[in-house]
Amino acid sequence: MFILGIYLDNAATSFPKPYAVMKKMMEYMQNIGATSGRGAYKTAIEADRLIYNCRKMICKLFNGSDPAKVIFTSNITEALNVVINGFLKEGDHVITSSLEHNAVWRPLKTLERDKNIEISTVCCTDEGITDYNDVEKLIKPNTKLIIFTHASNVLGAIQPIREIGRIAKKHKVKFLVDSAQTAGAYPMDVQKDNIDILAFTGHKGLLGPTGTGGFILNCDIDINPLKSGGTGGDSKYPYQPDYFPNRYEAGTPNVVGIVGLGEALNFIYSVGIKNIRKKEEEIIEYGIERLKSVKEIEIYGPKKSDKIVGVVSFNIKNIKAEEISYELDKQYDIMVRSGLHCAPTAHKIMGTENIGAVRIGIGYFNEKEHIDTLVEALNKIQNKYM
Amino acid sequence: MYLNNIKLLFIQPCVAESKKIRFKAEFSSDVSNIMPYLNSVVKNGSYNSNMPSFTFKKDNRLINIYANDMTVAKAINETDAYSIMDFVKDLINETYDNKNSIEPNYEMRKKPAAFKIYSYLPKKNCKKCGETTCIAFASKLLTGVKTLNQCAVLEEEQYKEKLKSLNDLLELV
């Protein structure tokens, strides 16, 4: 497969996808094509089977107990919106990290404005490291939900979710984890990590296509559905049904996307999460070391490969982040993302909320040579601007 | 693995409960020989060596296993259908793997006697069901000619528990 340039924006979406994913999606579109949960003919039953299989594999990957409690949404933002808006009520208190992506931050701020919920953010170091003991100090009688990103999409810092989950359980507070930067790239277990609801995206570390994501319910919880509509069966009943997964899935699902995601999960199984993490950690460590050699560079975050996922943000003195990424793309076909990365919260911690930063997102298909080319390019850009 | 695959053949709205579904699925291997072991492992199942078939309930779903296929009534939705197929496949394979340590049970569960059914009926002989007496209605229930919803008196609140018991007794017949 020929790939143009060097793709280092896997934190936005992963590229390339395994060939088998694309092949399976094409086969589905050519030979099956039917939607799931509606017709009862052979190809519709096959579509049902493929979707169920994907639910089962998600369950297996995260050690969920029931495939019916794997709910598909169009992306993790929708999953987070369903839970946050469907669960929280007037006057509820929520505890969250200081590093949340807008997918969490905006719904919370909107509820604060419109429904008077209270938000407490847990402080962290300027590298994005959170002490889980600080979470417990913020719990109050009206605390209903703790929401934490598993790893920051700007600093890369991995958050102590197992310990936070334990605290949540102790105080009978629900715990929602945003695994956008970790699912498929870092080991996770909803039981051992004490996670009540795990929101996931299909198109980053899970190596599936865009338009896929969802959440896993690992507790009894009353969440008002965000959408109502056709669920395939029970058509006379005028409301969303109580049973799963249909309660939170109205309308035609992204069948071709979910089929692709199922195949992507096969790929992840065949490689193994531990091996994926091992490879990425090696490249992260190599990347940090090599980046340090670039003159006038300031690298943000923990700068230790065991403390971060494949996300490294930096700035070079006297050169705007946007100019760096423009030059990287124009002259060297290297794709990175500059700006605030939909996470002004994290940039506030870093002190870069007015200037943003350049972010590289390392994924499973990156190699050390990509880092070498990046560093060479950064040095040349630096010389050009001096 | 003894049973490699269970393939869904069709899915339809359930006759017993309109909000539920029923479905039929095909086995990749003949499971007749496993049934006496299932009869031992699964409590409150009903084995019929003549068909052969093995019927049991799992959380309200009624599962009928035949030599080469299965039918299920009162499943929730298609996700549930696949979940039940997984459950049955695992059950059959685990039972097969452990069969040397299981005592097979060839006993066929007896149908309840007409008098047992009668004991739960209102005994008013009101004839609303089309039968002259409740004992006649009980016999017809056992042969499947009549169904419980044809007894209007059983719909009354005071018979709620008895109706439930009758449903349980008749379900596996």
Chai-1 contact restraints between the chains, C-beta under 6 A:
chainA,res_idxA,chainB,res_idxB,connection_type,confidence,min_distance_angstrom,max_distance_angstrom,comment,restraint_id
A,G37,B,E78,contact,1.0,0.0,6.0,A-B,restraint_1
A,A40,B,F10,contact,1.0,0.0,6.0,A-B,restraint_2
A,A40,B,I11,contact,1.0,0.0,6.0,A-B,restraint_3
A,I45,B,L8,contact,1.0,0.0,6.0,A-B,restraint_4
A,D48,B,E78,contact,1.0,0.0,6.0,A-B,restraint_5
A,Y52,B,T79,contact,1.0,0.0,6.0,A-B,restraint_6
A,Y52,B,Y82,contact,1.0,0.0,6.0,A-B,restraint_7
A,A68,B,T79,contact,1.0,0.0,6.0,A-B,restraint_8
A,G233,B,N77,contact,1.0,0.0,6.0,A-B,restraint_9
A,D234,B,K19,contact,1.0,0.0,6.0,A-B,restraint_10
A,Y243,B,I76,contact,1.0,0.0,6.0,A-B,restraint_11
A,P245,B,T79,contact,1.0,0.0,6.0,A-B,restraint_12
A,N246,B,N77,contact,1.0,0.0,6.0,A-B,restraint_13
